[in-house]
Amino acid sequence: MKAVEVLSAQDVNLILSALNEASAVDFRDYARASLRDRIVRVAGLHRIQTVEEMVRRLREGKDFPQKMIHEISFNTTEMYRDPGFWKYIRDRVLPDLAGRDRIRIWHAACGTGEEVYSLNILLESAGLLGRSECLATDLNVQALALARKGRFPVRSQKVHELNWNAMGMGSELSAHHRIENHAMVFDTDLVRNVSFERHDLGKDRVPGAFDLLLCRNAMIYFNPALQEKVIRKFVEGLNPGGYLGIGYKESLPASVRGRRLDPVDPEEKIYKIALS
Amino acid sequence: MKEKRAYQVVVIGGSAGSFPVVRKILSTLPAGYPLPVVFCLHRLKEVRHGLLESLAYVSNLPVEEPGDKQRVEPGRVYLAPANYHLLVEEEHTFALSIDREINFSRPSIDLTFASFGHVYGGRMLGIILSGANVDGASGMLQAHRRGALAVIQDPEEALVGTMPRKVLGLFQPDHILTSDGIVRHLLEAV
């Protein structure tokens, strides 16, 4: 019996195939290093000690496959992670988009929603909330449920506030939320223009045409082939003059780099689709 | 004792008090040193610039913070970027993650050592330096179990001995060396 801690590439393939058969969710094109760690964590949480046992529980169906999907696809980030990125959004991107009648925004792989609330506070400050329509999608339905509620654990309050303070907004982040039951709770009215929906970036079509598309530190969990496939979808889904923002240490694959995408802030990884 | 294994990577973890040793290593390894040298150092998460520049200034080898999916290449020094975990794929490309902090750290030395140990096994030369946190000890153990050479900085010499002592608490490393000994070992290992 093969212990879970020493998972080989073949073991991971076996587990992911069983998971795909049980749930129609396919993680086989995800980056393996981080995925391996997550699979080992699932094993620990469910007291599974061998590869054979994990495959058996996946094949049994019931609720284990969904629990596994939840664990390996649950992502959380910081509000205003990389304040330099958000300053560029506030000071250059939003003013540029302000001329449009409607501003269509997609938060792809939004996780628990920190960036959705971050952006909406900036939209509200700029008087653009009423004209913005936001779509926030993720593979993980529990993460989406949390995002809809606007509740973030109070243990992460300090990091959100540190980032917020670096933005120089002239107010406290606490002006935008209350504290309730060990959570920072944002008014759901702040996200009245946001539709939270389940979406599989690998499988599903681009859900519209957007002026601003944020997908930060999610494609680090995809292998290069999947990342390329997803970026191509993003390029298709952006309106002329629209913006794409990715994570600080991510990059666009060589095949799409330069293809109608102009790096307007090369340090913060913000790109603009050519106007024509 | 000389170990003339065919190493493919050097992985070094450090926290409080490790900076002088890092500088010593980088200023001594010659240009053309044939291995990739990967540093996972605890660092301020909101400080993006400064650490890389100060290391590059003293280094004879090019120093960079790798991007996601960038190749691990010989003769280059890599510094784990702030606020990401640094892992490696079987294809020898860097893999980043923003998963929860491990031992209050991101980058976590445990995750880097475990990941490189898994991929490189006996081809990894791992070194734990001074630090006030226990992050790295369990990762070093996992790497060692996969065959990696385990070196710690002598806790008596380290400015903060907690991190190397924690390794000693888990298993007997292959070598306990002063910083001069570490540099000599790195030069002799290739």
Interface residues (C-beta under 8 A of the other chain):
Chain A: A9 A31 R32 A33 S34 R36 D37 R38 N75 T76 T77 R81 P83 G84 L162 N163 A166 N217 M219 I220 Y221 P224 Q227 G247 Y248 K249 E250 S251
Chain B: E46 R48 E65 P66 G67 D68 K69 P81 N83 Y84 H85 L87 V88 E89 E90 A95 L96 S97 I98 D99 R100 L111 A114 S115 H118 V119
